[in-house]
Amino acid sequence: MKWSWSLCVCLIAATLALPAIHLQAADERDAAAREQLDRQIATLIGQLGAAEYPVRERAQQQLVELGFDAFDALCDAETSDDPEIAMQASYLVRMIRVEWTNDDDPRQIQSILKDYEIQSDERRLVRLRQLAELPADQGLPWLCRAVRFEKSPVLSKQAALAIIGQDRPTDEAGWTRRAELIGKALEHSRRPAAGWVLTYLKSHSDPTGALAAWSELVDRERRTLDEHPQETTSAIVMDLLRRKVDLLDAVGQSDAVPDVLRQMVACERGDANSLGELVDWLGERKAWTMIDEVATRFAASFDLDAVLLYTLCEARLAQGDRQRADQTAEKALKLNADNTLEHLLVAERLMERGLTEWSDRELRHVIAASPVASPASIKARMILAESLHDRQRDEEAGSALKTLVDAVDSDPNVMQQVRLLLQPDRKVDYLRARMNFYYSCFAGREQDAAAQRKYLAKALEQEPTDLDVLIATYKLGDDDASRRANLQKLIKNVVDQCRAEIDDAPDEPINYNELAWLVSNTEGDLDEAIRFSQKSVELVRAAAASAADSKRVGQHLDTLAHCYYAKGDLENAVRSQTEAVKLDPHTQAISRQLGVFREALAKQQAGGK
C-alpha cells in the first residue's frame, strides 16, 4: 500500500516541524467567502491522498495553517475510503489542541474543565454533564465548544444531547439568548451534533418543521450505528428517539408515538443500566404495554438482575397492580438467596434510583437473615436507619439502631464488629448518639420539647462532635446560660478542628464542607463558610467520575445553599439548591429544603422579611 512508508515520513516531519494548533476566535466571513474556503479545504484534503509526497506535504502544511477552520472537514475525512487520507486527517485532528478555558473564565468552569484534554472519555463525559447541570445556561458556551471541537464524535454528540436535555427557558427572552449563543458558536459547524442542536432550537419556533428534520437525523444516526459503530452508540440513538417522541407530542401526533417506542425497544442493547432507564422512561409515559414488551423480550436479563425486577415492580405499582408488583418483588428477593452482601449491594443501587420501598425490603431481609453481630447486619441497620431518617420516619430509624445498640451493650463480639466497621475517628458511642438523635427528631415532630431536649442531651454527651446533634441542639435553644456557653464552645471546637484538618489536607473536601455546614446552621463566620463551601464544591466537581460522584456534588451544593440562606442571599440559595436537587433527586431532605428556600425567596420578593 502506497501510504505505509511515505506517510510515516510525512508524519514524522510534521511532528518535528509543527507546533500544536490552538483554538482561536473564528473570523466572520460572508457566505461566498465561506463557500470558497470550504472548497479550498476539500481540495487540500483530497491532496492528502496524492501519489506525490511534495503534494501531500504541502496540503498538510496548508491545513495546519488553516487550523480550526479545517477541523470539521478533517473530522469528516477520518472515515474516508482512502486509507491515506483517513490516517493523515486523524493525525491532523489530534494535532489541533483546543484551549478549553481562558484565564478570565469563571472559576467553576475552569475547575470542571481542568485537564479536560488528558482525561479518559468516561471522565470527559462526566465533565460535560457537569457543565449541563449548571443553572441559567452557565455551561452552554463550553458545551457548544465541545460539540464543535471535541475530537471524539461520540462525545461531541453527547455534548449536544446534554444541551438539548437542559431545562427549557421559561420565557422568550431566555430562548432568544440561548439561540443567539448557540447560533454564534455552531453556525458554520458541519458536525452532525451541531445539526442536532440547531434543529432543537428550531423545534421551539417551528415544531412541525423541526419534526421532519429530526426524523431524518434519527434515521441517519441509526444508519451510522449500523455502518460506523465507533461514531455513535445505541444510547445516543435512544436519546434521539426520545426527543422525537417529545416532538410528536408537541405537534399533536401522538398516534405516531407507539411506532417510535417500538423502534426504541428494537434499538435497546439489553444491559441492566439501559434497560432500567428505558423502563423508567416508559413508566413516566404510562406506556405499560411497551414495558411488558421490554420485560418479555429481555426476560433473561430481567430474571438475572434484581434491580431490573424491582424497576418492573415500580412500573406495576404505577399501574395500580400491587399484586403483580409484590410477586415480582418476591422473585427479585430470591435471586441472591442467602448472599447478604449481594442483597446489600442491591439495596444501595435501589436507593440510588429512589426505589426506597424495595431497598427497605432488601435491607430488612439482610437483618432478618443475619446474626446481629455479622458485618452485613450491622451495615444494613445503619443504612436503613439513615434512609428512614431522610424520609422523616425517625421513630423507625431509632428502633432500627436500638436493637444493635442493645446488642453492643450485652455482647462483646458485637462491640468488636461495630468498632471494626465504624470509621477510624468514630467510637461506638456514635451509634448511641445517632439513635438518640433520631428519637429527638421524632419527639420534635410530635411537639414534645421535653423529650426532644432529653434525647439531644444524651446524644451530645455521647458524641459531642456530631454535627447533626450540635445543630439540632442549637436550633432548639436553651434558656440556661451555662449550657448555651458550653454548646458554643463545642461548636467552636469542631470549627477549629476542621480548620486544622484543612491545613493538614487542603485538597480534602469533607473538612471544608463540614465547617460550612456547621457554621451555616449555627453561628460563626459566614463569609468564611461560603468560601470553604465553594472550595468543597470545586474539589468534588474536579474529582467526579461517575453518577455516584455527581450525587456527592449535589450534597456539597446543599451545604453551599444553606450558607447562602444563612447570609440572606436567597437567590443564590435557591439556585444552588435547585442544582443540588438535580444532582441528588432522591435525598428527600435536599428536596424539602428547596421548598423552604423558594418560599423564603418568594416572601422576600413580595416585600416580606
ZIFENBEL-V795871 format. One record per residue. N is the residue number from 0. PHI is phi in whole degrees, 0 to 359 (none if undefined). OMEGA is omega in radians with two decimals (* if undefined). Layout:
n->N phi->PHI omega->OMEGA
n->N phi->PHI omega->OMEGA
This chain:
n->0 phi->none omega->-2.95
n->1 phi->293 omega->-3.02
n->2 phi->275 omega->-2.92
n->3 phi->299 omega->-3.12
n->4 phi->262 omega->-3.05
n->5 phi->297 omega->-3.14
n->6 phi->293 omega->3.12
n->7 phi->302 omega->3.11
n->8 phi->300 omega->-3.11
n->9 phi->297 omega->-3.12
n->10 phi->294 omega->3.13
n->11 phi->296 omega->3.13
n->12 phi->298 omega->-3.13
n->13 phi->294 omega->-3.13
n->14 phi->298 omega->-3.11
n->15 phi->285 omega->-2.95
n->16 phi->265 omega->-2.92
n->17 phi->245 omega->3.03
n->18 phi->282 omega->3.05
n->19 phi->294 omega->-3.12
n->20 phi->268 omega->-3.14
n->21 phi->255 omega->3.11
n->22 phi->291 omega->3.10
n->23 phi->236 omega->3.08
n->24 phi->291 omega->-3.10
n->25 phi->289 omega->3.04
n->26 phi->284 omega->3.07
n->27 phi->278 omega->-3.13
n->28 phi->228 omega->3.05
n->29 phi->282 omega->-3.03
n->30 phi->299 omega->-3.10
n->31 phi->296 omega->-3.14
n->32 phi->293 omega->3.12
n->33 phi->295 omega->3.14
n->34 phi->297 omega->3.13
n->35 phi->295 omega->3.12
n->36 phi->296 omega->3.13
n->37 phi->297 omega->3.12
n->38 phi->295 omega->3.13
n->39 phi->298 omega->-3.13
n->40 phi->296 omega->3.13
n->41 phi->299 omega->3.12
n->42 phi->297 omega->-3.12
n->43 phi->296 omega->3.12
n->44 phi->295 omega->3.07
n->45 phi->299 omega->-3.12
n->46 phi->287 omega->3.06
n->47 phi->298 omega->3.13
n->48 phi->259 omega->-3.11
n->49 phi->294 omega->3.14
n->50 phi->288 omega->-3.07
n->51 phi->273 omega->3.14
n->52 phi->301 omega->-3.14
n->53 phi->301 omega->3.12
n->54 phi->295 omega->-3.14
n->55 phi->296 omega->-3.12
n->56 phi->296 omega->3.14
n->57 phi->296 omega->3.12
n->58 phi->297 omega->3.14
n->59 phi->296 omega->3.13
n->60 phi->301 omega->-3.09
n->61 phi->290 omega->3.09
n->62 phi->293 omega->3.06
n->63 phi->299 omega->3.14
n->64 phi->295 omega->3.11
n->65 phi->289 omega->3.04
n->66 phi->59 omega->-3.01
n->67 phi->296 omega->3.11
n->68 phi->298 omega->-3.13
n->69 phi->264 omega->-2.98
n->70 phi->301 omega->-3.08
n->71 phi->299 omega->-3.11
n->72 phi->294 omega->3.10
n->73 phi->294 omega->3.07
n->74 phi->299 omega->3.10
n->75 phi->299 omega->-3.07
n->76 phi->289 omega->3.13
n->77 phi->296 omega->3.11
n->78 phi->256 omega->3.13
n->79 phi->299 omega->3.08
n->80 phi->290 omega->3.10
n->81 phi->276 omega->-3.05
n->82 phi->298 omega->-3.14
n->83 phi->290 omega->3.10
n->84 phi->298 omega->-3.11
n->85 phi->299 omega->-3.09
n->86 phi->291 omega->-3.14
n->87 phi->292 omega->3.11
n->88 phi->297 omega->3.12
n->89 phi->298 omega->3.13
n->90 phi->297 omega->-3.12
n->91 phi->293 omega->3.09
n->92 phi->299 omega->3.14
n->93 phi->294 omega->3.13
n->94 phi->288 omega->-3.10
n->95 phi->282 omega->-3.10
n->96 phi->259 omega->-3.12
n->97 phi->279 omega->2.98
n->98 phi->275 omega->-2.97
n->99 phi->291 omega->3.10
n->100 phi->223 omega->3.03
n->101 phi->245 omega->-3.09
n->102 phi->298 omega->-3.10
n->103 phi->266 omega->3.07
n->104 phi->288 omega->3.12
n->105 phi->304 omega->-3.09
n->106 phi->301 omega->-3.13
n->107 phi->297 omega->3.11
n->108 phi->294 omega->3.13
n->109 phi->299 omega->3.14
n->110 phi->294 omega->-3.11
n->111 phi->295 omega->-3.03
n->112 phi->263 omega->3.11
n->113 phi->300 omega->3.13
n->114 phi->58 omega->-3.11
n->115 phi->304 omega->-3.02
n->116 phi->298 omega->-3.05
n->117 phi->257 omega->-3.14
n->118 phi->279 omega->3.01
n->119 phi->292 omega->3.13
n->120 phi->301 omega->-3.13
n->121 phi->297 omega->-3.13
n->122 phi->288 omega->3.08
n->123 phi->294 omega->3.10
n->124 phi->297 omega->3.08
n->125 phi->301 omega->3.13
n->126 phi->297 omega->3.13
n->127 phi->298 omega->3.13
n->128 phi->292 omega->3.08
n->129 phi->296 omega->3.08
n->130 phi->299 omega->-3.12
n->131 phi->293 omega->-3.10
n->132 phi->279 omega->3.10
n->133 phi->293 omega->-3.08
n->134 phi->286 omega->2.98
n->135 phi->57 omega->3.07
n->136 phi->59 omega->-3.10
n->137 phi->298 omega->-3.11
n->138 phi->266 omega->-3.01
n->139 phi->298 omega->-3.13
n->140 phi->302 omega->-3.09
n->141 phi->281 omega->3.02
n->142 phi->295 omega->3.09
n->143 phi->298 omega->3.11
n->144 phi->298 omega->3.11
n->145 phi->291 omega->3.09
n->146 phi->304 omega->-3.03
n->147 phi->274 omega->-2.94
n->148 phi->240 omega->3.05
n->149 phi->296 omega->-3.05
n->150 phi->292 omega->3.10
n->151 phi->281 omega->3.11
n->152 phi->298 omega->3.12
n->153 phi->293 omega->3.13
n->154 phi->291 omega->3.05
n->155 phi->302 omega->-3.13
n->156 phi->290 omega->3.12
n->157 phi->291 omega->3.04
n->158 phi->296 omega->3.11
n->159 phi->297 omega->3.13
n->160 phi->294 omega->3.07
n->161 phi->296 omega->3.09
n->162 phi->296 omega->-3.09
n->163 phi->296 omega->-3.11
n->164 phi->276 omega->3.12
n->165 phi->293 omega->3.07
n->166 phi->304 omega->-3.12
n->167 phi->285 omega->3.08
n->168 phi->304 omega->-3.07
n->169 phi->271 omega->3.14
n->170 phi->213 omega->-3.10
n->171 phi->295 omega->3.13
n->172 phi->298 omega->3.11
n->173 phi->295 omega->3.09
n->174 phi->296 omega->-3.13
n->175 phi->297 omega->3.12
n->176 phi->298 omega->-3.13
n->177 phi->296 omega->-3.12
n->178 phi->295 omega->3.14
n->179 phi->296 omega->-3.11
n->180 phi->294 omega->-3.11
n->181 phi->293 omega->-3.12
n->182 phi->300 omega->3.13
n->183 phi->294 omega->-3.07
n->184 phi->283 omega->-2.97
n->185 phi->242 omega->-3.01
n->186 phi->307 omega->-3.03
n->187 phi->258 omega->-3.11
n->188 phi->284 omega->3.12
n->189 phi->258 omega->-3.09
n->190 phi->288 omega->-3.14
n->191 phi->307 omega->-3.08
n->192 phi->298 omega->3.11
n->193 phi->296 omega->3.09
n->194 phi->298 omega->3.11
n->195 phi->297 omega->-3.08
n->196 phi->294 omega->3.13
n->197 phi->293 omega->3.07
n->198 phi->292 omega->3.06
n->199 phi->301 omega->3.09
n->200 phi->298 omega->3.14
n->201 phi->297 omega->-3.09
n->202 phi->297 omega->3.11
n->203 phi->285 omega->-3.08
n->204 phi->271 omega->-3.08
n->205 phi->218 omega->-3.06
n->206 phi->298 omega->3.14
n->207 phi->294 omega->3.10
n->208 phi->295 omega->-3.14
n->209 phi->292 omega->-3.12
n->210 phi->299 omega->3.13
n->211 phi->297 omega->3.14
n->212 phi->294 omega->-3.12
n->213 phi->294 omega->3.11
n->214 phi->299 omega->3.14
n->215 phi->293 omega->-3.11
n->216 phi->289 omega->3.06
n->217 phi->296 omega->3.13
n->218 phi->299 omega->-3.13
n->219 phi->294 omega->-3.12
n->220 phi->289 omega->3.07
n->221 phi->294 omega->3.07
n->222 phi->293 omega->3.10
n->223 phi->300 omega->3.13
n->224 phi->299 omega->3.14
n->225 phi->283 omega->-2.97
n->226 phi->264 omega->-3.12
n->227 phi->226 omega->-3.03
n->228 phi->298 omega->3.11
n->229 phi->285 omega->-3.07
n->230 phi->259 omega->3.13
n->231 phi->201 omega->3.10
n->232 phi->220 omega->3.09
n->233 phi->296 omega->3.11
n->234 phi->296 omega->3.10
n->235 phi->295 omega->3.11
n->236 phi->299 omega->3.13
n->237 phi->298 omega->3.14
n->238 phi->296 omega->3.10
n->239 phi->298 omega->3.12
n->240 phi->295 omega->3.08
n->241 phi->298 omega->3.12
n->242 phi->296 omega->3.10
n->243 phi->295 omega->3.08
n->244 phi->300 omega->3.11
n->245 phi->301 omega->3.13
n->246 phi->293 omega->3.10
n->247 phi->301 omega->3.08
n->248 phi->298 omega->-3.07
n->249 phi->295 omega->-3.10
n->250 phi->261 omega->3.07
n->251 phi->75 omega->3.13
n->252 phi->248 omega->-3.07
n->253 phi->295 omega->3.12
n->254 phi->294 omega->3.13
n->255 phi->272 omega->-3.07
n->256 phi->296 omega->-3.11
n->257 phi->306 omega->3.12
n->258 phi->296 omega->3.12
n->259 phi->292 omega->3.10
n->260 phi->298 omega->3.10
n->261 phi->294 omega->3.06
n->262 phi->298 omega->3.13
n->263 phi->296 omega->3.12
n->264 phi->297 omega->3.13
n->265 phi->294 omega->-3.13
n->266 phi->277 omega->-3.06
n->267 phi->301 omega->-3.07
n->268 phi->272 omega->2.95
n->269 phi->93 omega->3.08
n->270 phi->275 omega->-2.98
n->271 phi->300 omega->-3.08
n->272 phi->295 omega->-3.09
n->273 phi->291 omega->3.09
n->274 phi->297 omega->3.10
n->275 phi->299 omega->3.12
n->276 phi->297 omega->-3.13
n->277 phi->295 omega->-3.14
n->278 phi->295 omega->3.09
n->279 phi->300 omega->-3.10
n->280 phi->294 omega->3.10
n->281 phi->296 omega->3.09
n->282 phi->296 omega->3.08
n->283 phi->300 omega->3.13
n->284 phi->271 omega->-3.09
n->285 phi->59 omega->3.13
n->286 phi->271 omega->-2.99
n->287 phi->294 omega->3.13
n->288 phi->299 omega->-3.14
n->289 phi->291 omega->3.07
n->290 phi->298 omega->3.10
n->291 phi->298 omega->3.12
n->292 phi->296 omega->3.13
n->293 phi->298 omega->-3.12
n->294 phi->296 omega->3.12
n->295 phi->286 omega->-3.09
n->296 phi->294 omega->-3.09
n->297 phi->250 omega->-3.08
n->298 phi->303 omega->-3.13
n->299 phi->297 omega->3.12
n->300 phi->293 omega->3.14
n->301 phi->296 omega->-3.07
n->302 phi->294 omega->-3.10
n->303 phi->255 omega->-3.04
n->304 phi->230 omega->-3.08
n->305 phi->296 omega->-3.12
n->306 phi->296 omega->3.08
n->307 phi->298 omega->3.12
n->308 phi->297 omega->3.12
n->309 phi->292 omega->3.05
n->310 phi->298 omega->3.08
n->311 phi->294 omega->3.06
n->312 phi->303 omega->-3.12
n->313 phi->299 omega->3.10
n->314 phi->295 omega->3.11
n->315 phi->297 omega->3.11
n->316 phi->297 omega->3.13
n->317 phi->298 omega->3.08
n->318 phi->280 omega->-3.08
n->319 phi->84 omega->-3.09
n->320 phi->258 omega->-3.11
n->321 phi->296 omega->-3.09
n->322 phi->297 omega->3.14
n->323 phi->292 omega->3.11
n->324 phi->297 omega->-3.13
n->325 phi->294 omega->3.12
n->326 phi->296 omega->3.12
n->327 phi->292 omega->3.12
n->328 phi->296 omega->3.10
n->329 phi->298 omega->3.10
n->330 phi->296 omega->3.14
n->331 phi->294 omega->-3.09
n->332 phi->295 omega->-3.10
n->333 phi->278 omega->-3.03
n->334 phi->302 omega->-3.04
n->335 phi->262 omega->3.06
n->336 phi->48 omega->-3.09
n->337 phi->260 omega->3.12
n->338 phi->279 omega->-3.01
n->339 phi->294 omega->3.13
n->340 phi->295 omega->3.08
n->341 phi->295 omega->3.10
n->342 phi->298 omega->3.09
n->343 phi->296 omega->3.13
n->344 phi->297 omega->3.11
n->345 phi->299 omega->3.14
n->346 phi->301 omega->-3.13
n->347 phi->293 omega->3.09
n->348 phi->295 omega->3.11
n->349 phi->294 omega->3.11
n->350 phi->296 omega->3.11
n->351 phi->297 omega->3.13
n->352 phi->267 omega->3.13
n->353 phi->79 omega->-3.13
n->354 phi->268 omega->-2.96
n->355 phi->288 omega->3.13
n->356 phi->300 omega->-3.08
n->357 phi->278 omega->3.07
n->358 phi->293 omega->3.05
n->359 phi->302 omega->-3.11
n->360 phi->298 omega->3.13
n->361 phi->295 omega->-3.12
n->362 phi->295 omega->3.13
n->363 phi->293 omega->3.06
n->364 phi->296 omega->3.12
n->365 phi->298 omega->-3.12
n->366 phi->297 omega->-3.11
n->367 phi->289 omega->-3.04
n->368 phi->268 omega->-3.03
n->369 phi->237 omega->3.00
n->370 phi->297 omega->-3.11
n->371 phi->302 omega->-3.07
n->372 phi->280 omega->-3.08
n->373 phi->286 omega->3.10
n->374 phi->304 omega->-3.12
n->375 phi->297 omega->-3.14
n->376 phi->295 omega->-3.13
n->377 phi->298 omega->3.13
n->378 phi->298 omega->-3.10
n->379 phi->299 omega->3.14
n->380 phi->296 omega->-3.12
n->381 phi->292 omega->3.13
n->382 phi->294 omega->-3.13
n->383 phi->297 omega->-3.12
n->384 phi->300 omega->-3.11
n->385 phi->292 omega->3.10
n->386 phi->295 omega->3.10
n->387 phi->296 omega->3.10
n->388 phi->299 omega->3.13
n->389 phi->300 omega->3.14
n->390 phi->267 omega->3.10
n->391 phi->62 omega->3.04
n->392 phi->255 omega->-2.91
n->393 phi->284 omega->3.09
n->394 phi->296 omega->3.08
n->395 phi->295 omega->3.13
n->396 phi->297 omega->3.11
n->397 phi->297 omega->-3.13
n->398 phi->293 omega->3.12
n->399 phi->298 omega->3.11
n->400 phi->272 omega->-3.04
n->401 phi->298 omega->3.13
n->402 phi->301 omega->3.13
n->403 phi->292 omega->3.14
n->404 phi->297 omega->3.12
n->405 phi->298 omega->3.13
n->406 phi->292 omega->3.09
n->407 phi->299 omega->-3.10
n->408 phi->288 omega->-3.05
n->409 phi->250 omega->-3.04
n->410 phi->228 omega->-3.14
n->411 phi->302 omega->3.13
n->412 phi->294 omega->3.09
n->413 phi->295 omega->3.10
n->414 phi->305 omega->-3.12
n->415 phi->296 omega->-3.13
n->416 phi->295 omega->3.12
n->417 phi->296 omega->3.12
n->418 phi->299 omega->-3.14
n->419 phi->290 omega->-3.05
n->420 phi->273 omega->-3.13
n->421 phi->289 omega->3.09
n->422 phi->299 omega->-3.04
n->423 phi->306 omega->-3.07
n->424 phi->270 omega->-3.13
n->425 phi->246 omega->3.12
n->426 phi->256 omega->3.13
n->427 phi->299 omega->3.11
n->428 phi->299 omega->3.07
n->429 phi->303 omega->3.13
n->430 phi->296 omega->3.12
n->431 phi->298 omega->-3.14
n->432 phi->295 omega->3.13
n->433 phi->296 omega->3.12
n->434 phi->301 omega->-3.13
n->435 phi->292 omega->3.08
n->436 phi->296 omega->3.12
n->437 phi->298 omega->3.13
n->438 phi->296 omega->3.12
n->439 phi->294 omega->3.11
n->440 phi->296 omega->3.10
n->441 phi->297 omega->3.13
n->442 phi->298 omega->3.12
n->443 phi->296 omega->3.12
n->444 phi->290 omega->3.07
n->445 phi->276 omega->-3.14
n->446 phi->59 omega->3.08
n->447 phi->255 omega->-3.04
n->448 phi->296 omega->-3.12
n->449 phi->295 omega->3.12
n->450 phi->294 omega->3.13
n->451 phi->300 omega->-3.13
n->452 phi->295 omega->-3.13
n->453 phi->296 omega->-3.12
n->454 phi->294 omega->3.14
n->455 phi->292 omega->3.12
n->456 phi->297 omega->3.08
n->457 phi->298 omega->-3.11
n->458 phi->298 omega->-3.12
n->459 phi->293 omega->3.10
n->460 phi->293 omega->-3.09
n->461 phi->283 omega->-3.10
n->462 phi->216 omega->-3.04
n->463 phi->287 omega->3.12
n->464 phi->251 omega->3.13
n->465 phi->291 omega->-3.05
n->466 phi->298 omega->-3.12
n->467 phi->298 omega->-3.14
n->468 phi->292 omega->3.10
n->469 phi->300 omega->-3.10
n->470 phi->294 omega->-3.12
n->471 phi->297 omega->3.12
n->472 phi->295 omega->3.14
n->473 phi->298 omega->-3.09
n->474 phi->289 omega->3.11
n->475 phi->292 omega->3.13
n->476 phi->81 omega->-3.12
n->477 phi->202 omega->3.13
n->478 phi->282 omega->-3.10
n->479 phi->278 omega->-3.06
n->480 phi->297 omega->-3.12
n->481 phi->294 omega->3.14
n->482 phi->293 omega->3.10
n->483 phi->298 omega->-3.13
n->484 phi->297 omega->3.12
n->485 phi->295 omega->3.13
n->486 phi->296 omega->3.12
n->487 phi->298 omega->3.11
n->488 phi->293 omega->3.12
n->489 phi->297 omega->3.12
n->490 phi->297 omega->-3.14
n->491 phi->297 omega->3.13
n->492 phi->299 omega->-3.14
n->493 phi->292 omega->3.12
n->494 phi->299 omega->3.13
n->495 phi->297 omega->3.12
n->496 phi->295 omega->3.09
n->497 phi->298 omega->3.13
n->498 phi->298 omega->3.14
n->499 phi->296 omega->3.14
n->500 phi->290 omega->3.06
n->501 phi->296 omega->3.10
n->502 phi->297 omega->-3.12
n->503 phi->285 omega->-3.08
n->504 phi->223 omega->-3.03
n->505 phi->294 omega->3.14
n->506 phi->257 omega->3.12
n->507 phi->262 omega->-3.00
n->508 phi->290 omega->-3.01
n->509 phi->299 omega->-3.10
n->510 phi->290 omega->3.05
n->511 phi->300 omega->-3.06
n->512 phi->294 omega->-3.10
n->513 phi->293 omega->3.08
n->514 phi->299 omega->-3.10
n->515 phi->296 omega->-3.13
n->516 phi->295 omega->-3.11
n->517 phi->294 omega->-3.10
n->518 phi->295 omega->-3.08
n->519 phi->294 omega->-3.14
n->520 phi->256 omega->3.11
n->521 phi->228 omega->-3.13
n->522 phi->208 omega->-3.13
n->523 phi->139 omega->-3.08
n->524 phi->279 omega->-3.09
n->525 phi->291 omega->3.12
n->526 phi->297 omega->3.08
n->527 phi->296 omega->-3.14
n->528 phi->300 omega->3.13
n->529 phi->296 omega->3.14
n->530 phi->299 omega->-3.11
n->531 phi->293 omega->3.13
n->532 phi->294 omega->3.07
n->533 phi->300 omega->3.12
n->534 phi->295 omega->-3.13
n->535 phi->295 omega->3.10
n->536 phi->297 omega->3.13
n->537 phi->300 omega->-3.11
n->538 phi->291 omega->-3.11
n->539 phi->287 omega->3.05
n->540 phi->296 omega->-3.09
n->541 phi->297 omega->-3.09
n->542 phi->268 omega->-3.04
n->543 phi->295 omega->3.14
n->544 phi->220 omega->-3.10
n->545 phi->201 omega->3.10
n->546 phi->298 omega->3.11
n->547 phi->298 omega->3.10
n->548 phi->292 omega->3.09
n->549 phi->298 omega->3.07
n->550 phi->299 omega->3.13
n->551 phi->296 omega->3.07
n->552 phi->301 omega->3.12
n->553 phi->300 omega->-3.14
n->554 phi->292 omega->3.09
n->555 phi->288 omega->3.04
n->556 phi->294 omega->3.06
n->557 phi->301 omega->3.08
n->558 phi->297 omega->3.14
n->559 phi->300 omega->3.12
n->560 phi->298 omega->3.09
n->561 phi->297 omega->3.10
n->562 phi->297 omega->3.12
n->563 phi->298 omega->-3.13
n->564 phi->298 omega->3.13
n->565 phi->297 omega->3.14
n->566 phi->282 omega->-3.11
n->567 phi->94 omega->3.11
n->568 phi->271 omega->-2.98
n->569 phi->287 omega->3.13
n->570 phi->296 omega->3.11
n->571 phi->290 omega->3.08
n->572 phi->297 omega->3.14
n->573 phi->294 omega->-3.11
n->574 phi->297 omega->-3.13
n->575 phi->292 omega->-3.12
n->576 phi->290 omega->3.08
n->577 phi->298 omega->3.09
n->578 phi->294 omega->3.12
n->579 phi->299 omega->3.13
n->580 phi->295 omega->3.13
n->581 phi->296 omega->-3.11
n->582 phi->279 omega->-3.12
n->583 phi->227 omega->-3.00
n->584 phi->286 omega->-3.02
n->585 phi->256 omega->3.00
n->586 phi->272 omega->-2.97
n->587 phi->293 omega->3.14
n->588 phi->298 omega->3.13
n->589 phi->293 omega->3.13
n->590 phi->294 omega->3.11
n->591 phi->298 omega->-3.09
n->592 phi->293 omega->3.07
n->593 phi->301 omega->3.09
n->594 phi->297 omega->3.11
n->595 phi->298 omega->-3.10
n->596 phi->294 omega->3.13
n->597 phi->295 omega->3.12
n->598 phi->296 omega->3.12
n->599 phi->296 omega->3.14
n->600 phi->295 omega->3.13
n->601 phi->298 omega->3.11
n->602 phi->294 omega->3.13
n->603 phi->297 omega->-3.12
n->604 phi->292 omega->3.10
n->605 phi->276 omega->3.10
n->606 phi->101 omega->3.11
n->607 phi->277 omega->-3.14
n->608 phi->274 omega->*
